[in-house]
Amino acid sequence: MATRQNSANGRPKSPRVQVVLPENLCDRLSALAQRESRTVSNMAKVLIQEGVNNYEQGSISKNHASSPITSTEGFRSALEAQESRRLRGAPRRLKLHRP
């Protein structure tokens, strides 16, 4: 259950949740936070928001069946089914010019 505290001026703070993470996941989270110049708490909040949004979007698309690709496997199989094509204007060989 999330706990809510009051600030010094009496206004309620955001709810707080305590989570126990495995050490390797905590290290990865810390590295991501440092890379993005965020606190670990803020990075966890951002990732949780993205995860909840993605989960809800997945649930919505599964319930409505509006999207033919609803899972990672479906997306991967659709990509693998495509034929590989050469980019237009891309050279077949690269020539190395030496001085």
C-alpha positions as CSV (number, residue, x, y, z in Angstrom):
1,M,0.0,0.0,0.0
2,A,1.4,3.4,-0.9
3,T,2.0,5.8,2.0
4,R,1.3,9.5,1.8
5,Q,3.1,12.0,3.9
6,N,2.6,15.7,4.5
7,S,5.2,18.4,3.7
8,A,6.4,21.0,6.2
9,N,3.7,23.4,4.9
10,G,0.9,20.8,5.4
11,R,0.3,20.0,1.8
12,P,0.2,16.2,0.9
13,K,3.2,14.7,-0.8
14,S,3.0,12.2,-3.6
15,P,2.4,8.6,-2.5
16,R,5.5,6.6,-1.7
17,V,6.1,3.0,-2.6
18,Q,8.9,0.8,-1.3
19,V,10.3,-1.8,-3.7
20,V,13.0,-4.5,-3.1
21,L,15.2,-5.1,-6.2
22,P,17.8,-7.7,-6.9
23,E,21.3,-6.2,-6.8
24,N,22.0,-6.5,-10.5
25,L,18.7,-4.8,-11.4
26,C,19.5,-2.0,-8.9
27,D,22.9,-1.6,-10.5
28,R,21.4,-1.4,-14.0
29,L,18.8,1.2,-12.8
30,S,21.6,3.3,-11.2
31,A,23.6,3.2,-14.4
32,L,20.5,4.3,-16.5
33,A,19.8,7.1,-14.0
34,Q,23.4,8.3,-14.2
35,R,23.4,8.2,-18.0
36,E,20.2,10.3,-18.1
37,S,21.3,12.7,-15.3
38,R,18.4,11.7,-13.1
39,T,18.0,10.4,-9.6
40,V,17.5,6.7,-9.2
41,S,14.0,7.4,-7.8
42,N,13.1,9.6,-10.7
43,M,14.5,7.0,-13.2
44,A,12.4,4.3,-11.6
45,K,9.3,6.5,-11.8
46,V,9.9,7.2,-15.5
47,L,10.4,3.5,-16.3
48,I,7.4,2.5,-14.2
49,Q,5.2,5.1,-16.0
50,E,6.4,3.8,-19.4
51,G,5.8,0.1,-18.4
52,V,2.3,0.8,-17.1
53,N,1.4,2.7,-20.3
54,N,2.8,0.0,-22.5
55,Y,1.0,-2.7,-20.4
56,E,-2.3,-0.8,-20.7
57,Q,-1.9,-0.2,-24.4
58,G,-1.2,-3.9,-24.9
59,S,-4.3,-4.8,-22.9
60,I,-6.4,-2.4,-24.9
61,S,-5.2,-3.7,-28.3
62,K,-5.6,-7.3,-27.2
63,N,-9.2,-6.6,-26.0
64,H,-10.2,-4.8,-29.2
65,A,-8.1,-6.8,-31.6
66,S,-7.6,-3.7,-33.6
67,S,-3.8,-4.2,-34.1
68,P,-2.6,-7.3,-36.0
69,I,0.7,-7.1,-34.1
70,T,0.2,-7.2,-30.4
71,S,3.3,-8.9,-29.0
72,T,7.0,-8.9,-29.4
73,E,6.9,-12.3,-31.2
74,G,4.3,-11.0,-33.6
75,F,6.4,-7.9,-34.4
76,R,9.5,-10.1,-34.8
77,S,7.8,-12.5,-37.1
78,A,6.4,-9.7,-39.2
79,L,9.9,-8.2,-39.6
80,E,11.4,-11.6,-40.5
81,A,8.8,-12.2,-43.1
82,Q,9.8,-9.1,-45.0
83,E,12.2,-9.5,-47.9
84,S,15.5,-7.7,-47.5
85,R,16.0,-4.9,-50.0
86,R,19.0,-2.9,-51.1
87,L,18.8,0.8,-50.3
88,R,18.3,3.0,-53.4
89,G,21.4,4.8,-54.3
90,A,23.6,2.9,-51.9
91,P,26.8,1.6,-53.6
92,R,27.3,-2.1,-54.0
93,R,30.9,-1.8,-53.0
94,L,32.7,0.9,-51.1
95,K,36.0,2.0,-52.5
96,L,38.7,3.1,-50.1
97,H,40.7,6.0,-51.5
98,R,44.2,6.0,-50.1
99,P,46.4,9.1,-50.3
